[in-house]
Each structure stands twice: as C-alpha cells, then as structure tokens.
Amino acid sequence: MNLAVVGTGYVGLVTGTCFAEMGNHVVCVDIDAQKVARMKAGEIPIFEPGLDVYFDRNLRKGTLEITTDLATAVDHATVLFLALPTPPAEDGSADLSYVLGVAKDVADLLKARPGEYRILVNKSTVPVGTADKVTQVMVDAGLTPGVHFDVVSNPEFLREGVAVEDFMKPERVVVGTSSPKAAAMMTELYQPFVRQGNPILVMDERSSEMTKYAANAFLATKITFMNEIANLCERVGANVDKVRIGIGTDSRIGRQFLYAGIGFGGSCFPKDVHAIVKTADEYGYDFRVLNAVLEVNDDQRAMMARRVADYFGGDLTGKTIAVWGLAFKANTDDVRESPAHSVVQGLVQRGATVVGYDPEAMDTTKRVLGDVLAYAGTEYAALEGADALVVATEWNEFRRPDWEKVRSLLKQPVIFDGRNLYDPETMARRGFDYHSVGRPHYAPVVQG
C-alpha cells in the first residue's frame, strides 16, 4: 500500500519505518529541511533500539522516502498518517494547531485533484473530538466525507525503548472510524502485524481517542499508586518490593507498572493526564483521581533532592552530587518531563554542584538544561570527588558497576537510588550508606 507519514518524531519515524519494513511504500514528510537532509543521508535523529536496521534497509531499497514536500506525499499516498506534535498549552490542553494546519494543507492539495480519495489518520495523541475537527477542516475546504476523504483515529501505544517491537507486534490495534471503506482499508493495512491473533478493534472516532488517553492515564495512576504505597512502606517498616510481588501476582492487578521510584515523565504520561483532566473540566467534570495523580507525581519527582539535602543537614552548598541517568527512562535519549531533570534542578536549587552522566541523553539534556550541571564522559568520571551518588534512570549499565571503583571515587560511600536497582542488605554489606524508595535502610558495614 502507498502510505505517507507527516511528522518524523518518535511516533512518525517509527510508524513510517515499520510500515515500510512490512512491504509498504512510505513517504515521510517533515518541514525541517536540515533534519530531512540528515535522514536522507542515513542519520536517524532519535535513539530507538532496533530502528536503525529497518530504517537503513528501507531507505536503501527506496521503500522509505524522506521529503519536505507535502504535495509529493499527497500524490503518492492513499493513506496519510498525521504524526504531529500536540504540545500542552499552559492550561493543560493539547495544542492542535499543527494537526489542523496540516489538515488544511492536505485539503487544499486534494481540491486540485478532483475525484481522488484519501484517508487522513490521526496518529498523534489528540483530545476527544479531534477527528471531528479535522473533518470540519476538510468540509470547509469543499470536500465531501466518504467521497473525497475519510478521517480515522488510530492512536499509538508505543513505549519508547521498545517502540519498534511494539509496532511490529502490537497487543491491539485501535481504529476509530464511522466509514466502512476506511475501516476495511485500515484492517487490511494492519493485518500482517497481528498474525499471532491480537485484535484490530474498530470503534467510533471519539471512543478511539478516549481509549488512548484512558490507557495512559490508568498506567500513570498505577505508577503513582505504587509510589504512595512506597512512601507508606517507609513509615511502617514494610518493603515495597515484597508488596509489589504480593499484589502483582494477582491477575486482576498484573505485574507491570508497579515499580516505585521518582515519578513518571516522558512525552506521553504527563501531557496525556493533563489533557484528559482539561477535557473533563471542559465538560464540567472534576476528575478527582487524576488530579491527585498529578499532585502526587509532582511531589514524588521533588522527593529525591529533598532526601539528599536532609542527609547533609538541609544545605548542599559546597557539595558535589553525581547523577547517573538523565533520560526519563532507559533506552531512549528523550528527556521530556524527565524525573532525572527534576532531581538535578532540585539539587542545584539547594546549592549543590551536579555532575551528570547518561549513555544517550547528554546532548538532549544540554539542549534543555544547558550548564546547570557539569557533564561527565563516563559514569565513573561523574563520581570523582562527589559527596554522593543519585541513580535517576534505570540503564542496564548501572545495574552491575564496579563497586570497589565506585567506593574509591566517592568522597564517602553514599548512594540515593531513585530506581531501586540494588538490594539494600547487599549494599550495606558492601559498605554503602544506601537509600532507596519504599524499602528498609540498613546500617552499612564498616569496610576494613
């Protein structure tokens, strides 16, 4: 099938590349000429494990093309995916200007092609009612639904770090449309991805749009609930890891998203929870649970810097703190709403000098935080002369470090683990004053 993807961020580039890998001919469009030039030369602008193999292969085959020209994409494609930014406004609502702007451009191009039909697919995470707004843009341009175009809601459920796997083997595909013709074409397009029997769920547009927000809001709620349990565990002397196992074996609850830590971040959860709360406000509904989720998450993100400051008597002036991890999660260079950044900023505000290291997110952090912190070339270089270490992102390379080297580089063997990567008793036996989230603290064994 001939496809186009407008927007080459995380969602757009993964979508276009994976569709091409499955035998479709895909044209990806972006307005950034320099970015397009780099991609044409084989450079991927994001870090996503496994994407480079598919991208390189299909770029060489010609089944994946990159352009700045929307007209080329409209000429080429029967189905156009809109994978455009929907950044949050100050009030928490999603900014649809990019989506509606491109829809208007597509409408103008289709007007010059009478008798032709296209499907416009909202792949971006958008508020309920966006398909109606895109449809109205097309109608205002003089086009007729079902004749010249149909609009489909097809939300993505990709997890950064495993996005390629998620796209190639989705647990479900959600298609929101009132058009039997569009539903049939979308089902045909996705059929090769669900050969193992996972469902393609066809529903109305508004239910599809709500499904995406509901999924992310529920997962954010699950994370936040577990962080609340962790905070209570610390007060009553329980171990959140044991509680997590105890409830996670219940099939009604499940094991995923039950890890306590320093709060959720990234490009989806914070934005989507704010957006669904804003939608509820617009319809006169007080979404109390999600308002509490946002409040608790904000506090959890600020918690680690407070703990470090309390350990050193409330003032970090003159202290150097090493931070391992700057991305919002492992296996990505994405730092949008990163809890690690909240930790860094909280430490700096309390007078600390911060030295950070991340395997992939150094450049993206520099673009956001600049010289707020110093940047080390390795995880061990970050430790040199530091008064304490904070672990803020759960990269695999942080899980089994050289502990003797860590101890020798730190001024004192103090670790604050915001991701619960290590066993508290083992760390105490190694001689570290080790602090984690929701788990008991053990006095360190004095090293001879």
C-alpha positions in Angstrom: 0.0 0.0 0.0 1.2 3.5 -0.7 1.4 5.5 2.6 2.6 8.9 3.8 3.6 9.9 7.4 3.6 13.6 8.2 6.0 14.3 11.0 9.1 12.4 11.8 9.3 12.5 15.6 9.3 9.3 17.7 5.9 8.2 16.6 6.1 9.3 13.0 9.6 7.8 12.2 8.8 4.5 13.9 5.4 4.3 12.1 6.8 5.1 8.7 9.9 2.8 9.0 7.9 -0.1 10.3 5.2 0.2 7.7 8.0 0.2 5.0 9.6 -2.9 6.6 6.2 -4.7 6.2 6.3 -4.1 2.5 4.5 -0.8 2.0 5.9 2.2 0.1 6.1 5.1 2.6 6.9 8.8 2.1 7.8 10.6 5.3 7.4 14.4 5.4 9.0 16.9 7.7 9.3 20.7 7.5 12.8 20.8 8.9 15.0 20.7 5.8 18.2 20.1 7.7 16.6 17.1 9.6 15.4 15.7 6.3 18.8 16.1 4.7 20.4 14.2 7.6 17.8 11.4 7.3 18.3 11.1 3.6 22.0 10.6 4.4 21.1 7.7 6.7 21.2 9.6 10.1 18.4 8.8 12.5 17.5 11.9 14.6 16.3 9.9 17.6 17.7 7.0 19.6 15.4 4.0 19.5 16.8 0.5 19.7 16.4 -1.6 16.5 15.1 1.3 14.4 18.4 1.8 12.6 18.3 -1.6 10.9 14.8 -1.2 9.4 15.5 2.5 8.5 18.7 1.8 6.7 17.4 -1.2 4.8 14.2 0.5 3.6 16.0 3.8 2.7 18.4 1.8 0.5 15.6 -0.2 -1.1 13.6 3.0 -1.8 10.5 1.8 0.1 11.1 4.6 2.6 11.5 8.1 1.2 12.0 11.4 3.1 10.9 14.8 1.8 9.9 18.3 2.9 7.2 18.4 0.1 3.7 17.6 1.3 2.4 17.6 -2.2 4.6 14.7 -3.1 3.2 12.7 -0.1 -0.4 13.5 -1.1 0.3 12.5 -4.7 1.9 9.2 -3.5 -0.3 8.0 -0.7 -3.8 6.6 -0.3 -3.5 6.8 3.5 -1.8 9.8 5.2 -0.8 9.5 8.8 -0.6 12.7 10.8 2.1 12.2 13.5 2.5 15.8 14.5 3.3 17.5 17.8 0.4 18.2 20.2 2.3 20.1 22.9 0.5 21.1 26.1 -0.7 24.6 26.5 -0.4 26.4 29.8 -3.9 25.2 30.8 -3.0 21.6 30.1 -5.0 21.4 26.9 -3.4 19.9 23.7 -2.3 22.3 21.0 -3.9 21.1 17.8 -2.5 23.9 15.6 0.0 21.6 13.8 -2.6 18.8 13.2 -5.3 21.2 11.9 -2.8 23.2 9.9 -1.6 20.2 8.0 -5.2 19.0 7.5 -5.9 22.4 5.9 -2.8 22.0 3.6 -3.9 18.5 2.6 -7.4 19.7 1.9 -6.1 22.4 -0.4 -4.0 19.9 -2.3 -6.9 17.5 -2.6 -9.1 20.2 -4.1 -6.7 20.3 -7.0 -7.2 16.5 -7.5 -11.0 16.1 -8.1 -12.3 12.6 -7.9 -9.5 11.3 -5.8 -9.9 9.8 -2.3 -7.6 9.8 0.7 -7.7 8.6 4.3 -6.4 11.0 6.9 -5.3 9.2 10.0 -4.7 11.0 13.3 -1.7 9.1 14.7 -0.8 11.8 17.2 -2.3 11.6 20.7 -5.2 14.1 20.4 -8.2 15.1 22.5 -11.6 13.6 22.1 -13.3 15.3 19.2 -10.2 16.0 17.1 -11.4 13.7 14.3 -14.5 15.8 14.1 -12.4 19.0 13.9 -10.2 17.6 11.1 -13.3 16.5 9.2 -14.7 20.0 9.5 -11.5 21.5 8.1 -11.8 19.3 5.1 -15.5 20.0 4.7 -14.8 23.8 5.0 -12.5 23.4 2.0 -15.3 22.0 -0.1 -14.5 18.3 0.2 -17.1 15.6 0.9 -16.6 12.8 3.6 -16.8 9.4 2.1 -16.2 10.7 -1.4 -13.0 12.7 -1.2 -11.8 11.7 2.2 -12.3 9.9 5.5 -10.8 10.8 8.8 -9.6 7.9 11.1 -8.4 7.9 14.7 -5.6 5.4 15.1 -3.8 6.0 18.4 -0.3 4.7 19.0 0.6 2.6 22.0 4.4 2.7 21.6 6.8 2.6 24.6 10.0 4.4 24.0 12.9 2.0 24.1 10.8 -0.9 22.7 8.8 1.1 20.1 9.8 -1.0 17.2 8.8 -4.2 18.8 5.5 -2.7 20.0 4.7 -1.6 16.4 5.7 -4.8 14.7 3.8 -7.0 17.3 1.1 -4.8 18.8 -1.1 -6.2 21.6 -4.0 -4.5 19.8 -4.7 -2.0 17.0 -7.4 0.6 17.6 -9.1 2.1 14.6 -11.7 4.8 15.1 -13.9 5.5 12.1 -17.5 5.6 11.0 -16.6 4.7 7.4 -16.8 1.1 6.4 -14.5 1.8 3.5 -11.8 3.3 5.7 -12.2 0.5 8.3 -11.7 -2.1 5.6 -8.5 -0.4 4.3 -7.1 0.1 7.8 -7.8 -3.5 8.7 -6.0 -4.7 5.5 -3.1 -2.4 6.3 -2.6 -3.8 9.8 -3.5 -7.4 9.2 0.2 -8.5 8.7 1.1 -7.1 12.2 -1.5 -9.2 14.1 -1.0 -12.6 12.6 -0.5 -14.0 16.1 -4.1 -13.3 16.8 -4.1 -10.0 18.6 -7.2 -7.9 17.8 -7.9 -5.0 15.4 -10.6 -3.1 17.3 -12.8 -0.9 15.1 -14.9 1.6 17.0 -16.2 5.1 16.7 -13.7 8.0 16.5 -14.4 9.5 19.9 -14.1 6.2 21.7 -10.8 5.6 19.9 -9.5 9.0 21.0 -10.6 8.4 24.6 -9.0 4.9 24.6 -5.5 6.4 24.2 -6.0 8.9 27.0 -7.6 6.3 29.3 -4.8 3.8 28.8 -2.0 6.3 29.6 -4.0 7.8 32.5 -4.6 4.4 34.0 -0.9 3.4 33.8 0.2 6.8 35.3 -2.3 6.1 38.1 -0.8 2.7 38.7 2.7 4.1 39.0 1.5 6.8 41.3 -0.4 4.4 43.5 2.7 2.3 43.9 4.8 5.4 44.8 2.2 6.2 47.5 2.5 2.7 48.8 6.3 3.0 48.8 6.1 6.2 50.9 3.8 4.5 53.4 6.1 1.4 53.5 8.9 3.6 54.6 6.8 4.9 57.5 5.5 1.5 58.7 8.7 -0.5 58.1 7.5 -2.6 55.1 9.4 -3.3 51.9 7.7 -2.1 48.7 9.4 -4.8 46.6 7.7 -7.5 48.6 4.4 -5.7 48.4 4.8 -5.3 44.7 5.3 -9.1 44.3 2.5 -9.8 46.6 -0.1 -7.8 44.6 1.5 -8.3 41.2 0.7 -12.0 41.1 -3.0 -11.2 41.3 -4.1 -11.4 37.7 -6.6 -8.6 38.2 -3.7 -6.3 39.0 -0.8 -7.6 37.0 2.9 -7.1 37.4 3.6 -4.2 35.1 3.9 -0.5 36.2 4.2 -1.4 39.9 7.8 -0.2 40.4 8.3 2.5 43.0 10.6 5.4 42.1 10.9 9.1 41.5 7.7 9.5 39.4 6.7 9.2 35.8 7.8 11.5 33.0 8.3 11.4 29.2 6.4 12.8 26.3 3.1 10.9 27.0 2.0 10.4 30.6 2.3 13.9 32.0 0.9 15.5 28.8 -1.9 13.0 28.4 -3.0 13.1 32.1 -3.2 16.9 32.0 -5.1 16.7 28.7 -7.8 14.3 29.9 -8.2 16.4 33.1 -8.6 19.5 30.9 -11.2 17.7 28.8 -13.1 16.7 31.9 -13.0 20.3 33.1 -14.4 21.5 29.7 -17.3 19.1 30.1 -17.9 20.1 33.8 -16.5 17.0 35.4 -14.0 17.1 38.3 -11.6 14.2 37.6 -10.5 13.9 41.2 -8.4 10.7 40.8 -6.2 12.2 38.0 -5.9 15.5 39.8 -4.5 13.5 42.7 -2.2 11.6 40.4 -0.7 14.8 39.1 -0.2 16.2 42.6 1.4 13.1 43.9 3.7 12.7 40.9 4.9 16.3 41.3 5.8 15.6 44.9 7.5 12.3 44.1 9.7 14.0 41.4 10.8 16.5 44.0 11.4 13.9 46.8 14.9 12.7 46.0 16.5 16.2 46.1 14.9 16.8 49.5 16.2 13.5 50.8 19.8 14.3 49.7 19.6 17.7 51.3 18.2 16.3 54.5 21.0 13.8 54.7 23.5 16.6 54.5 21.7 18.8 57.1 19.4 20.7 54.7 22.1 22.6 52.8 24.0 21.3 49.8 26.3 24.3 49.4 29.8 23.1 48.7 28.6 19.6 48.0 29.1 17.8 44.7 26.4 15.2 43.7 26.9 12.7 40.9 23.7 11.8 39.0 23.6 8.6 36.9 20.9 8.9 34.3 19.3 12.0 32.6 16.7 10.4 30.2 13.2 10.0 31.5 13.7 6.2 31.2 16.3 3.8 29.9 16.9 3.0 26.2 15.9 6.5 25.0 17.5 9.9 24.7 14.2 11.6 25.4 14.3 14.0 28.3 10.9 15.5 28.1 9.4 15.8 31.6 12.3 13.7 32.8 12.2 13.0 36.6 16.0 13.0 36.5 16.0 16.6 35.4 13.7 17.4 38.4 16.3 15.8 40.6 19.2 17.8 39.1 17.3 21.1 39.3 16.3 20.3 42.9 19.8 19.6 43.9 21.1 22.8 42.2 18.5 24.9 43.9 19.7 23.6 47.2 23.3 24.7 46.5 24.8 21.5 45.1 27.2 21.2 42.1 25.8 18.4 40.0 27.8 16.2 37.6 25.7 14.0 35.4 26.1 11.1 33.0 23.8 9.3 30.7 24.6 6.8 27.9 22.4 8.6 25.3 20.8 11.7 26.8 23.7 14.0 27.2 23.1 16.1 24.1 19.3 16.3 24.7 19.9 17.3 28.3 22.4 20.0 27.3 19.7 21.5 25.0 17.3 21.7 27.9 19.4 22.4 31.0 22.5 23.9 29.5 25.3 24.5 32.0 23.0 24.0 35.1 25.1 20.8 35.6 28.5 19.5 34.5 28.7 16.6 32.1 31.0 13.6 32.6 32.3 11.3 29.9 31.6 8.1 31.8 29.6 7.0 34.8 32.8 6.7 36.8 34.1 10.1 35.8 30.9 11.5 37.3 31.9 10.1 40.7 35.3 11.6 41.0 35.3 13.7 44.2 31.5 13.5 44.6 29.9 13.6 48.1 27.1 11.2 47.0 25.6 9.4 44.0 22.0 9.6 42.9 20.7 7.0 40.5 17.9 8.6 38.4 17.5 6.4 35.3 17.5 2.6 35.2 20.1 2.0 32.4 21.4 -1.6 32.4 25.0 -0.5 32.6 24.2 1.0 36.0 23.0 -2.3 37.4 26.3 -4.1 37.9 29.0 -1.4 38.3 32.5 -2.0 39.8 31.6 -1.3 43.4 35.2 -1.1 44.6 35.8 1.6 42.0 32.6 3.4 43.0 33.6 3.5 46.6 37.2 4.7 45.8 35.9 7.6 43.7 33.2 8.9 46.0 34.3 11.0 49.0 32.0 8.9 51.1 30.1 5.8 50.1 26.6 7.3 50.0 24.0 6.3 47.3 20.5 7.5 46.8 18.7 5.1 44.4 15.6 6.6 42.8 15.0 3.4 40.7 15.6 0.7 43.4 18.2 -1.1 41.2 20.2 -2.6 44.1 19.4 -4.8 47.1 19.6 -2.8 50.3 21.1 -5.6 52.5 23.7 -6.4 49.9 24.6 -2.7 49.6 25.0 -2.4 53.3 27.4 -5.4 53.4 29.4 -3.7 50.6 29.8 -0.7 53.0 27.5 1.7 51.3 25.1 4.0 53.1 22.3 3.1 50.7 18.9 4.9 50.4 16.2 3.7 48.1 12.4 4.2 47.7 10.0 2.4 49.9 12.5 -0.2 51.3 14.3 -0.6 54.6 17.6 1.2 55.3 20.4 -0.9 56.7 23.4 0.4 58.5 26.5 0.0 56.3 29.1 -2.5 57.3 32.4 -0.7 58.1 35.0 -1.7 55.5 38.4 -2.6 56.9 
